[in-house]
Amino acid sequence: MKVSSGIPLARKLCYAVGGVPYQLTSVAIGVSLQIFLLEVAQLDAFSTSIILFVSRAWDAVTDPLVGYLVSRSKRTAIGKLTPWVVLSTPFGVLSYVLLWFVPRDIHKTSLKTTWFVATACLFETLMSGYNVPYLSLSMFLGGDKRDRDSVTAYRMCVEMIAMLLASVIQGQVVAQYNTEKQEACEHLQHDGPPSSSLPHVASLQETEKAFLISSMVIGGLFFISSIVLFLGVKEQQGPVSSIHKVRPSYINSLKMLICHIGYQRLVLGFVFSAFAFQTSLGSFALFCSLASGLSDQFQHLLLALLVSASVAVPVWQVVLLRIGKKATVFIGLSLFIPASIIVACVPSNFPVFVMMCILMGFSVATIFLLPWSMLPDVVDDFALTYPSYKDLEPLFFSCYAFCNKLAGGLAVGLSTLILQFVGYRAGACHHGDGVVTALTVLFSPVPIVLLLIGMTFFYSYPINERQCLSSQEAATVHPESASSSSEQRESKEQHAGVTAISHLNTSQKSNTSPRAGNHVKNDAVRLSVISIDLNSANDSKSVFRSDVNHKYDRRSIGTQQRLMEVSRCSKKRSKVSWV
C-alpha cells in the first residue's frame, strides 16, 4: 500500500498567504468603493450602480475565459499555473491603486463614469489572472483528500485575517470620512437647509488622500503575499494515468460542468447564499450610518463580525470532520437568519448589534469555508465519471469564482439602483424614511429569502464525502481481506462448476432416451454459460490480486489452469450435446 506523504506545513502556510491579495482587495472594494464613488468622487447613485455592476459582470465573464486559457497553457519550468500568478501581480497592484484615484481634470459625470468603469474592469481582469490559477493550485500541492481539506482550512484562516486587516485599514478611512462629514453637516446647519450637499473640494480632500494611501498599503501587501506564494509553493505535477486523455473544447467543457449534478447543485446553492450575504454586507456601512445611527461605531461592528468569522473557521473545520460538510453548511447558514432579524428590529441597540455581528460572523465563515472545501470533492467525482478528460481543474474553479462574482455584482448593483429609486442623494446630511426602509429591507428580509433558496439547493447536493473517503480507505488499507474474500467466492464458483460437470456426466451415462437428451442439451448450455462467466470473472480477479500482492500470483496461475481445463471440458460436452 502506498501511503500519502501529505503536504508540509510550510507549503500549506505559504499557499494560504497567497489568498491574501484577493481578500484584501475584495473587502476594501465591498466596504468602501460604494461610499468612495458616491461621496468622494461625487457620482450619482445611478452612475455608481453602473460602475459596480459592469465591473462585477465583466469580472464574472473573464473568470471562465481565464480558466480555459490556463487549462490550455503549456507547462513551464516553474509550472503551468504559477506563471499566471507572477505576471498578473505587478499590473494588478497598479490597476488597484488607480481605482481609488479621482482625476482632477475630469468634471463631467459621463467621463468620470467611463474612467472608473475602465479602471475597475482592468483590475478585475488582472485579478482573475491571479486568482483563478491560485485557486486551481490547491489540486497540485500533493497529498490526498484530507490534505486538501486541511489546506482549504489554512487558507480560510489566513484569508479571514486578511479580511480583518483590510477592515481595519478601510475602517480608519471610513471613520475619517464620517467625522469630516459630521463636522461639515454641523457647519451647514447655520448656512443652509439640512439636506444641502457637502462641498467636495472644501471638506473631502483629506478623505480622498486617505483612500489613495490605503490603496497603496493594500497594493504593497498584495505584492509581498505574491512573493511568499511564489517562493514557498512548488507546483506539483498531477498523477500520470495510463488512460489516454483529451482536452474537450470550451463549449463542451462548460456543458459537462453544467450537466454534472454535484457541481450544479453546489454552484446554485453557493450563488444564492453568496447573493444573500453580499446583499446584506454590501449595505452594512450605509445601514450603520443611516438606519441605525451607529456611524461612529461602524469600525467596531465590522471588527466584531470579522474577528468572530476568523475564530469560526477552525471551529467549522472540526465540526465538518465529525458530522460532514453538508450538515455543517445547514447549521452555519441558519445562524444568519435570527441574527439579521434581531438587528433589523433593534438597529440602534449597540450591545445587541455587537452580539448579532458575532453570530453573523460565524455564519459568514461557513460560506467562506464550506463551498471551497466541497469543490475538490466535486472535481474528484467528475474525474471518476469522465476519466478520459484532463486539465479541467482551472475551469471548475474559474466557473465557481464566476458565479460568486456574478452574485456580488448583482447584489451591489441592484442595491445601489434601489437606493437611487427611493431618493438617495450623494453627500446629503439627512435622508428620508424611504432610504432607511430600503436599507433595512436590503439588510435583512431579502438576504433571508435568498439564503433559504440556497439552502434548498444544498439539500439536494448528492455527494457524501465521508462515505467516499471511508470506502477509499477500506480499499487501500485492507487489500488482503478484499483478496481473501474474493478467493472464497472464487472457490465456491469453482466448486459449483465442478459439480455441474459431474452432474452432466452422470446425466449422460444414465439418460439415453431422446427425452433425456433434451435435458442433456439444456444442461450443456447452462454449463457453457457458467464456464464462460467463471473464466471472465476469475481472470479479472487474478489480475487484481497480482496488482495488490505478488504472493498470490502462483495461486492465480493454478486457478486459471484449472478453469481452462473446466472450460475445455465444458466446450467438448456442449458440442456433443448440440450435435
C-alpha positions in Angstrom: 0.0 0.0 0.0 1.3 3.4 -1.0 0.9 5.9 1.9 0.4 9.6 1.1 3.3 11.7 2.2 1.0 14.6 2.9 1.7 18.3 2.4 4.3 20.0 4.6 3.1 22.7 7.0 5.3 25.3 5.4 3.8 24.7 2.0 0.3 25.0 3.5 1.1 28.3 5.1 2.7 29.8 2.0 -0.2 28.7 -0.1 -2.6 30.2 2.4 -0.7 33.5 2.3 -1.4 33.6 -1.5 -5.1 34.1 -0.8 -4.4 37.4 1.0 -4.5 39.7 -2.1 -7.9 38.7 -3.3 -9.5 39.1 0.2 -7.7 42.4 0.9 -9.0 43.9 -2.3 -12.4 42.3 -2.2 -13.1 43.6 1.4 -11.8 47.1 0.5 -14.0 47.3 -2.6 -17.0 45.8 -0.9 -16.8 48.0 2.1 -15.6 51.3 0.7 -16.0 51.6 -3.1 -19.7 52.4 -2.9 -19.1 55.2 -0.4 -16.0 56.4 -2.3 -17.9 56.7 -5.6 -20.9 58.4 -4.1 -19.3 60.7 -1.6 -15.7 61.3 -2.7 -15.9 61.1 -6.5 -19.4 62.8 -6.2 -21.1 60.5 -8.7 -24.9 59.9 -8.5 -26.3 56.6 -7.4 -27.3 55.5 -11.0 -23.7 56.0 -12.3 -22.3 54.3 -9.3 -24.6 51.3 -9.8 -23.4 51.1 -13.5 -19.8 51.1 -12.4 -20.3 48.4 -9.8 -22.5 46.1 -11.9 -20.5 46.4 -15.1 -17.2 45.8 -13.4 -18.5 42.7 -11.5 -20.2 41.4 -14.6 -17.0 41.8 -16.6 -15.1 40.1 -13.9 -17.6 37.2 -13.9 -17.2 36.8 -17.7 -13.4 36.8 -17.6 -13.1 34.1 -15.0 -14.3 31.2 -17.2 -12.2 32.5 -20.1 -9.1 32.8 -18.0 -9.8 29.3 -16.6 -10.0 27.9 -20.1 -6.8 29.7 -21.2 -5.0 28.5 -18.1 -6.1 24.9 -18.8 -4.7 25.3 -22.4 -1.4 26.8 -21.4 1.8 24.8 -21.6 3.9 23.7 -18.6 7.0 25.7 -18.0 10.0 25.3 -15.7 8.0 26.8 -12.8 4.8 25.0 -13.6 1.6 25.6 -15.5 -0.3 27.8 -13.1 2.5 29.8 -11.4 3.5 31.9 -14.4 -0.1 33.4 -14.5 0.3 34.4 -10.9 3.7 36.0 -11.4 2.7 38.0 -14.5 -0.6 39.3 -13.1 0.8 40.6 -9.8 2.6 43.9 -10.7 -0.1 45.1 -13.2 -2.9 44.1 -10.7 -1.3 46.2 -8.0 -1.0 49.2 -10.3 -4.6 49.0 -11.5 -5.9 48.7 -7.9 -4.2 51.9 -6.9 -5.6 53.7 -10.0 -9.1 52.5 -9.0 -9.0 54.9 -6.0 -7.7 57.9 -7.9 -10.0 60.7 -8.9 -8.8 62.6 -12.0 -8.5 66.3 -11.3 -9.2 67.4 -14.9 -12.4 65.4 -15.4 -15.6 67.1 -14.3 -18.3 65.6 -16.4 -20.1 62.7 -14.8 -20.0 60.6 -18.0 -16.2 60.9 -18.3 -15.8 60.0 -14.6 -18.0 57.0 -15.1 -16.0 55.9 -18.1 -12.8 56.2 -16.2 -13.9 54.2 -13.2 -15.5 51.5 -15.4 -12.4 51.1 -17.5 -10.1 51.0 -14.4 -12.4 48.6 -12.5 -12.6 46.2 -15.5 -8.9 46.3 -16.0 -8.3 45.4 -12.3 -10.9 42.6 -12.3 -9.3 41.1 -15.4 -5.8 41.1 -13.9 -7.3 39.8 -10.6 -8.8 36.9 -12.5 -5.4 36.1 -14.0 -4.1 35.9 -10.4 -6.9 34.3 -8.5 -8.1 31.5 -10.9 -4.7 29.8 -11.2 -4.1 30.3 -7.5 -7.4 28.5 -6.6 -6.6 25.7 -9.1 -3.2 25.3 -7.5 -4.8 23.6 -4.5 -5.2 20.5 -6.6 -1.5 20.4 -7.4 0.1 20.7 -3.9 0.4 16.9 -3.4 -1.3 14.9 -0.6 -4.7 13.3 -0.6 -8.3 14.4 0.1 -7.8 15.1 3.8 -4.7 17.1 3.0 -6.6 19.3 0.5 -9.3 19.9 3.2 -6.6 20.9 5.6 -5.1 23.3 3.0 -8.5 24.9 2.5 -8.9 25.4 6.2 -5.5 27.0 6.5 -6.3 29.3 3.5 -9.6 30.4 5.0 -7.9 31.2 8.4 -5.3 33.4 6.7 -7.9 35.0 4.4 -10.1 35.8 7.4 -7.1 37.5 9.0 -6.6 39.4 5.7 -10.2 40.5 5.8 -9.7 41.7 9.4 -6.7 43.7 8.3 -8.5 45.2 5.4 -11.4 46.1 7.6 -9.0 47.9 10.0 -7.4 49.8 7.1 -10.6 50.8 5.4 -12.4 51.3 8.7 -10.0 54.1 9.5 -10.7 55.7 6.2 -14.4 55.5 6.5 -14.2 56.8 10.1 -12.3 59.8 8.9 -14.9 60.4 6.2 -17.7 60.1 8.7 -16.0 62.6 11.0 -15.4 65.1 8.3 -19.0 64.7 7.0 -20.4 65.2 10.5 -18.4 68.4 11.0 -19.4 69.7 7.6 -23.1 69.0 8.3 -22.9 70.9 11.6 -21.3 73.8 9.8 -24.0 73.8 7.1 -26.8 73.9 9.6 -26.0 77.6 10.2 -25.7 78.4 6.5 -28.3 76.2 4.6 -31.0 73.6 4.8 -30.2 70.3 6.4 -30.4 68.5 3.0 -27.7 70.6 1.4 -24.9 68.6 -0.2 -21.4 68.8 1.1 -18.8 70.9 -0.8 -16.4 68.2 -2.2 -13.3 70.3 -2.6 -13.5 72.0 0.7 -14.3 69.1 3.0 -13.2 65.8 1.4 -9.7 66.3 0.2 -8.2 64.6 3.2 -10.6 61.7 2.8 -9.6 61.3 -0.9 -6.0 61.3 0.2 -6.7 58.7 2.8 -8.4 56.4 0.3 -5.4 56.6 -2.0 -2.9 55.9 0.8 -4.9 52.9 1.9 -4.9 51.5 -1.7 -1.1 51.8 -1.7 -0.8 49.9 1.5 -3.0 47.1 0.3 -1.2 47.1 -3.0 2.1 46.6 -1.1 0.6 43.7 0.9 -0.6 42.2 -2.4 2.9 42.2 -3.8 4.5 40.7 -0.7 1.9 37.9 -0.5 2.6 37.0 -4.1 6.3 36.7 -3.4 5.7 34.4 -0.5 3.4 32.2 -2.6 6.0 32.0 -5.4 8.9 31.2 -3.2 7.1 28.9 -0.8 5.0 26.7 -3.1 6.3 24.5 -5.8 3.6 23.3 -8.2 3.3 19.6 -8.3 2.6 17.7 -11.4 -0.7 15.7 -11.4 -0.7 11.9 -11.3 0.1 10.2 -14.5 -2.7 8.0 -15.8 -2.4 5.1 -18.3 -5.7 6.2 -19.8 -5.3 8.4 -22.9 -6.8 11.7 -22.0 -8.0 14.5 -24.3 -8.9 18.2 -23.8 -12.5 18.9 -24.7 -13.5 22.2 -26.4 -14.6 25.2 -24.3 -18.3 24.8 -25.1 -18.2 21.0 -24.4 -16.3 21.6 -21.2 -19.0 24.0 -20.0 -21.8 21.7 -21.0 -20.2 18.8 -19.0 -19.8 21.0 -16.0 -23.3 22.3 -16.1 -24.8 18.8 -16.5 -22.8 17.3 -13.6 -25.3 17.1 -10.8 -22.9 17.6 -7.9 -21.3 20.7 -9.4 -24.7 22.0 -10.5 -26.3 21.8 -7.0 -23.2 23.1 -5.3 -22.9 26.1 -7.6 -26.6 27.1 -7.3 -26.5 26.8 -3.5 -23.3 28.8 -3.4 -24.7 31.5 -5.8 -27.9 32.2 -3.8 -26.0 32.1 -0.5 -23.3 34.5 -1.7 -26.0 36.7 -3.2 -27.7 36.8 0.2 -24.5 37.6 2.2 -23.2 40.2 -0.2 -26.6 42.0 -0.4 -26.6 42.3 3.4 -22.9 43.1 3.9 -22.8 45.4 0.9 -25.3 47.7 2.6 -23.7 47.3 6.0 -21.8 50.6 6.1 -24.8 52.7 4.9 -27.1 50.7 7.3 -24.9 51.6 10.2 -24.7 55.2 9.2 -28.4 56.0 8.2 -30.6 53.3 9.6 -29.1 52.5 13.0 -27.4 55.8 13.7 -24.2 54.0 14.7 -21.8 55.5 12.1 -19.2 56.2 14.9 -19.3 52.5 15.9 -19.1 51.1 12.3 -15.4 50.0 12.6 -16.1 48.2 15.9 -19.1 46.4 14.5 -17.1 45.3 11.4 -14.3 44.1 13.6 -16.6 42.1 15.7 -18.1 40.4 12.6 -14.7 39.6 11.1 -13.0 38.5 14.3 -15.8 36.1 15.0 -15.6 34.8 11.4 -11.8 34.2 11.8 -12.4 32.3 15.1 -15.2 30.3 13.5 -13.2 28.9 10.6 -11.2 26.3 12.6 -14.3 25.6 14.6 -16.3 24.7 11.5 -13.3 22.6 10.2 -13.5 20.4 13.3 -17.3 20.2 13.0 -17.3 19.1 9.4 -14.8 16.4 10.2 -17.3 15.0 12.7 -20.7 15.4 11.1 -19.9 16.0 7.4 -19.8 19.1 5.2 -23.4 19.1 4.1 -24.8 19.1 7.7 -22.2 21.8 8.7 -23.5 24.1 5.8 -27.0 23.9 7.1 -26.0 24.7 10.7 -23.8 27.6 9.8 -26.1 29.3 7.3 -29.0 29.0 9.7 -27.3 31.3 12.2 -27.6 34.3 9.9 -31.4 34.3 9.9 -32.1 35.1 13.6 -29.2 37.5 13.8 -30.3 39.7 10.9 -33.9 39.7 12.1 -32.9 40.9 15.6 -30.6 43.6 14.1 -33.4 44.9 11.8 -35.8 45.0 14.8 -33.5 46.9 17.2 -30.9 48.6 15.0 -29.9 51.3 17.5 -29.0 49.0 20.4 -25.2 48.8 20.2 -24.7 45.8 22.6 -27.3 43.7 20.8 -25.8 44.8 17.4 -22.4 43.6 18.6 -23.7 40.2 19.7 -25.6 39.7 16.5 -22.5 40.6 14.5 -20.6 37.9 16.3 -23.3 35.4 15.3 -23.3 36.6 11.7 -19.6 36.2 11.7 -19.9 32.5 12.4 -22.4 32.3 9.6 -20.1 34.2 7.2 -17.3 31.8 8.0 -19.5 28.9 6.8 -20.0 30.4 3.3 -16.3 31.1 3.1 -15.0 27.7 4.2 -17.5 25.0 3.2 -18.2 25.6 -0.5 -14.5 25.9 -1.3 -13.9 22.7 0.8 -16.7 20.9 -1.1 -15.4 21.9 -4.6 -12.4 19.4 -4.6 -14.9 16.6 -3.8 -16.9 17.6 -6.9 -13.7 17.7 -9.0 -12.8 14.2 -7.8 -16.3 12.9 -8.6 -16.2 14.4 -12.0 -12.8 12.8 -12.7 -14.3 9.4 -11.8 -17.2 10.0 -14.1 -15.2 11.2 -17.0 -11.7 9.7 -16.7 -10.6 10.4 -20.3 -10.7 14.2 -19.9 -7.8 16.3 -18.5 -6.9 19.8 -17.4 -10.4 20.8 -16.4 -9.5 21.9 -12.8 -9.0 25.6 -13.7 -12.3 25.7 -15.4 -14.0 24.2 -12.3 -12.6 26.9 -10.0 -13.0 29.7 -12.5 -16.7 29.0 -13.1 -17.1 28.8 -9.4 -15.5 32.2 -8.9 -17.6 33.5 -11.8 -20.8 32.6 -10.0 -19.6 34.2 -6.8 -18.6 37.4 -8.5 -21.8 37.5 -10.6 -23.8 37.3 -7.3 -21.7 40.1 -5.8 -22.2 42.3 -8.9 -26.0 41.7 -8.8 -26.1 42.4 -5.1 -24.2 45.7 -5.2 -25.6 46.9 -8.5 -29.3 46.2 -7.5 -28.9 47.6 -4.0 -27.4 50.8 -5.3 -30.1 51.1 -8.0 -32.8 50.7 -5.4 -31.3 53.5 -3.3 -31.5 55.7 -6.4 -35.2 54.9 -6.8 -36.0 55.7 -3.1 -34.4 59.1 -3.3 -30.8 58.7 -2.0 -28.7 61.8 -2.6 -24.9 61.7 -2.6 -23.5 64.0 0.1 -26.8 64.8 1.8 -26.7 65.2 5.6 -30.2 63.7 6.1 -32.3 61.2 4.1 -36.0 60.4 4.1 -37.7 57.4 5.6 -37.8 55.6 2.2 -34.0 55.3 2.2 -33.9 53.9 5.8 -36.7 51.4 4.9 -34.8 50.3 1.8 -31.6 49.8 3.7 -33.4 47.7 6.3 -35.0 45.5 3.7 -31.7 45.0 1.9 -30.0 44.1 5.2 -32.5 41.5 6.5 -35.6 40.3 4.6 -34.1 40.0 1.1 -31.0 38.1 2.2 -33.1 35.7 4.3 -35.2 34.7 1.3 -32.1 34.3 -0.9 -30.4 32.2 1.8 -33.4 29.8 2.1 -33.3 29.2 -1.7 -29.6 28.5 -1.5 -30.1 26.0 1.4 -32.7 24.2 -0.7 -30.1 23.6 -3.4 -27.6 22.5 -0.8 -30.2 20.0 0.5 -30.2 18.2 -2.9 -26.3 18.2 -3.1 -25.7 14.4 -3.8 -22.0 13.9 -2.8 -21.3 12.4 0.6 -17.6 12.8 1.1 -17.5 10.7 4.3 -18.8 7.6 2.6 -16.4 8.1 -0.4 -13.4 8.6 2.0 -14.3 5.5 4.1 -14.7 3.3 1.0 -11.4 4.5 -0.4 -9.6 3.9 3.0 -11.1 0.4 3.2 -9.9 -0.4 -0.3 -6.4 0.8 0.4 -5.9 -0.3 4.0 -7.3 -3.8 3.7 -6.4 -5.1 0.3 -5.6 -8.6 1.7 -9.0 -9.1 3.2 -10.6 -8.0 0.0 -8.5 -10.5 -1.9 -9.2 -13.3 0.6 -12.9 -12.7 0.3 -12.6 -12.8 -3.5 -10.7 -16.1 -3.2 -13.5 -17.6 -1.1 -16.1 -16.5 -3.7 -13.8 -18.0 -6.4 -13.5 -21.4 -4.7 -17.3 -21.5 -4.3 -17.7 -20.7 -8.0 -15.2 -23.4 -9.0 -16.9 -25.9 -6.8 -20.2 -25.1 -8.4 -18.6 -25.5 -11.9 -17.1 -28.9 -11.0 -20.4 -30.0 -9.5 -22.2 -29.0 -12.7 -19.7 -31.0 -14.8 -20.1 -34.1 -12.6 -23.9 -33.7 -12.8 -23.6 -33.6 -16.6 -21.5 -36.8 -16.8 -24.0 -38.6 -14.6 -26.9 -37.4 -16.8 -25.2 -38.6 -20.0 -24.5 -42.0 -18.5 -27.9 -42.6 -17.0 -30.1 -41.0 -19.7 -30.0 -42.4 -23.1 -33.6 -41.8 -24.3 -34.5 -38.9 -26.7 -36.4 -37.2 -23.9 -33.4 -37.3 -21.7 -31.3 -35.9 -24.5 -33.2 -32.7 -24.3 -32.2 -32.4 -20.6 -28.6 -33.0 -21.5 -28.7 -30.2 -24.1 -30.2 -27.8 -21.6 -27.6 -28.8 -19.0 -24.8 -28.3 -21.5 -26.0 -24.8 -22.5 -26.2 -23.8 -18.8 -22.7 -25.3 -18.2 -21.2 -23.4 -21.1 -22.5 -20.1 -19.7 -21.2 -20.9 -16.2 -17.8 -21.7 -17.6 -17.6 -18.5 -19.6 -18.6 -16.5 -16.6 -16.0 -18.3 -14.4 -13.3 -17.6 -17.0 -14.0 -13.8 -17.2 -14.6 -13.3 -13.5 -11.6 -15.2 -12.3 -9.3 -13.7 -14.9 -10.1 -10.2 -13.6 -9.8 -11.3 -10.0 -6.3 -12.9 -10.6 -5.2 -9.6 -12.2 -6.4 -7.7 -9.3 -4.6 -10.0 -6.8 -1.4 -9.7 -8.8 -1.6 -5.9 -8.5 -2.3 -6.0 -4.8 0.3 -8.5 -3.7 2.8 -10.7 -5.7 2.4 -13.7 -3.3 -1.0 -14.6 -4.9 0.5 -15.0 -8.4 1.1 -18.8 -8.2 -2.3 -19.4 -6.8 -3.9 -17.3 -9.6 -2.0 -19.2 -12.3 -3.1 -22.5 -10.8 -6.7 -21.3 -10.7 -6.5 -20.2 -14.3 -5.2 -23.6 -15.4 -8.0 -25.4 -13.6 -10.5 -23.1 -15.1 -9.1 -23.6 -18.6 -9.5 -27.4 -18.1 -13.1 -26.9 -16.9 -13.7 -24.6 -19.9 -12.3 -27.1 -22.4 -14.3 -30.0 -20.9 -17.5 -27.9 -20.9 -16.9 -26.9 -24.5 -16.5 -30.6 -25.6 -19.6 -31.5 -23.8 -21.6 -28.7 -25.2 -20.5 -29.6 -28.8 -21.6 -33.2 -28.2 -24.9 -32.1 -26.8 -25.7 -29.7 -29.6 -25.0 -32.4 -32.1 
